[in-house]
């Protein structure tokens, strides 16, 4: 292993009832549902033999509880990092996609266009969210050069990491999966992020929901 590189397993939390309902969670603390807890257990089994050095997680319970399952499987505690939270969606949080379109049509258009300077009232702009996620992941990776770390977070966080590693523009449409409890692998080093593998859900018997890149999952 190159001592300048950090191996990263990036994981989206298990399913919540709000994922099922296409309701925007953002930074609201919505817990896992029964399927999400099952996914977390399956994920933990899949990662049990990984040589992880540390497990980091968003401090929101849907990610934190998913991370606890992983940590138990690999014999590690988990470290909560607020910087790994989902994008703040302000007044959009708690609404379904249809409700956002109905109540905030102009804002919804800017959101759907992936306008990097747009943020819902009380929320983060897309650019600010991107910068936050890249900065905190860079910082964590720099603390663990030559090691293997897990980051348990949210669909939007994973979307940012994919774009940063694949050099995809913020306003480009998403064509990659962000499934619940998916396993995604990257390298991080002084030159940035590199994709190794993406969207592995082979450990799940049923398809995992893929609705978070635009939805605050």
N, C-alpha and C positions, 0 to 999 in steps of 0.2 A: 504493500500500500504506500503510495506517495505521501510522505509526511506533510506536504503542502496542501493536500486535499482532505476534505471531510466528506464522508459518505453520509447521505441523508435518506431516510425513509420518511416521506411526507404522507400523512394519512388524513382523510376526511372523517369526521365523526360518523357514528351510526345514525340511523334514521330517527326522525322525530315526527310527531303527528302533524306539525306545521309543514314539514317537507311534503307529506302526503297531500296536504290541502293546498300546496303552492302558496303558502302564506309567508311573508317576508319576516325572517327572524332578526337579521342584523345582529345587534349586540344585546337583544333581549335574551334572558337566560332560560331557554326552552330545553327541557330534559329529553332524554331518549325515550322512545316508545318501546313496546315489547320486541318489535322487529329489530330496532336499533340495539337493544341489549344483546339479542341473539347475534347480530352482526359483530358486535364488539367481542363476544366470546370466540366467534369463528376467526376473527382477525387475530386475536391473541394466540390462538392455536397455530395459526399460519406463521406468526413471527416468533414463536417460542424458541426456535433454534438459531435465531439471528444473534450475532455477537454485538449486541448494542451496548454502548457505554453510558448512555443517558437518554431519558425520555422527557421531552419537553411537551407542554400542552398549553393551549388557550385556557384561560381561567373560566370560560363559560362551561356550564355543567355538561352539555352534550358532548363536548370535546374532552373535558376532564374525566368524565366517567368512562369514555372509550379508552383514554390513555391509562386509566387505572387498571383496566383489564390487561392491556399490553404489558404494563409494568409488572404486574403480578406474574405473568407468564415468563418474563425474562429475569425476574428477581431484582427489579429496580423500583425505587420510588419514582414519583413524577414531579417535575418542576413546572409550576404554572407561570406563564409569561403573558401579561396582558397585551403585549404587542402582537401576539398571534390571534387576537380576536378577529371575528368577521368584520367586514366594512360596516361602519355606522350608517344606517339608512334613515335616521331621523324620523320625519313624519310618515315615511313609507312603512316603518316597522309595525307589524301586526296586521297589515293589509294584504289581501290577495293581489295577484297581478291585475285581475279585472277591476278591483276596487281602485288601484292606483291609476289605471287608465281612465276610469270614470271621474275620479276626484281631482286628478292632477294631469290633465291631458298634455299640456305643454311640457311639463317636467318629464312625463313618461316618454315623450318623443326624444328628449335629450338623453335620457337614460338608455333607451333602446339603441340610439346611435353610438353609444359608448363615448359620449363627450367627456374628455378627460378633465375638463374644468367644471363639470356639473356635479353638484352634491345636493341631495334633498335637504330641505330646511331642517337644521339641527343635525345633519349627517356629514359624512366626509365626501370630498370630491374623489373621483376615481384616481386622479393623479396622486393625491395625498395618501390614499389607501395603498396604492402601488408602492410609493416611496417608503411608507411605514413597514410594509411586509418585507421588502427587499432589505431595508436597513436592519431590522431585527434578525432576519435569517442570516445575513452576513455576519452580524455580531456573534450570534450563537455558533455559527460554523467556525469563525476565527478562534473561538475559545476551545475548539475541539479538533484542531488540525491533526490529521492522521488517525482520527477516531470515527466511530459509527454512531450516529444519533438518529433518534426518531422525533418528528414534529407532528403532533396530533392537533389538527386545526379545522378549517372550514373550507367550503367549496370556493369561495372567493379568494382565500389565501392560496389555495392550490392553483387557481387560475393565474394568479400573479406569478407564482413560481414557474409555472409552465412557460408563460410569456417571457419571463426574464431568461430562462435557460434556452429557449428555442429562438430568442430574438424576434418575437412576434409583437407587432405594434399593439398598443392599448386599445385602439379603435377597430382592430381587426375582428371579424366574427369568430366566435369560438367553434372549433371543429374537433375538440378533444373531450374525452369523458372526465367527469368529476363525481364519480359514483360514491355513495355512502360506503364507508369502511374500505375504500379502495386503497391499494398499496402503490405508491409512486416513488421512484428512485432517482436521485440526482447526486452529482458531485458538486462541491463548492470549493473554490480556491481563489487565489489572488486575482485571477482573470475573470471571475464570475461563476455562474452556474452552468452545468452541463447535464442534459437529460441522459439517463441510463435506461429507464423503463417507466412506462406510464399506464395507469388505469387497470392494474391487475386486480380482478375480483374473482379469480379462480377458486378462492377459499369460500366463496358464497354459493350456495345451491341455487338461489333465486337472483334475478337481476336486481342490482341496487339502483335506487333512484338517482337520476342525473339531472338536477334542476337548479344547481346552486350557483353557477358562474354568474348569473344575472340576478340571483334571488336572495342573496344573503343567507347562505345555509350553514 
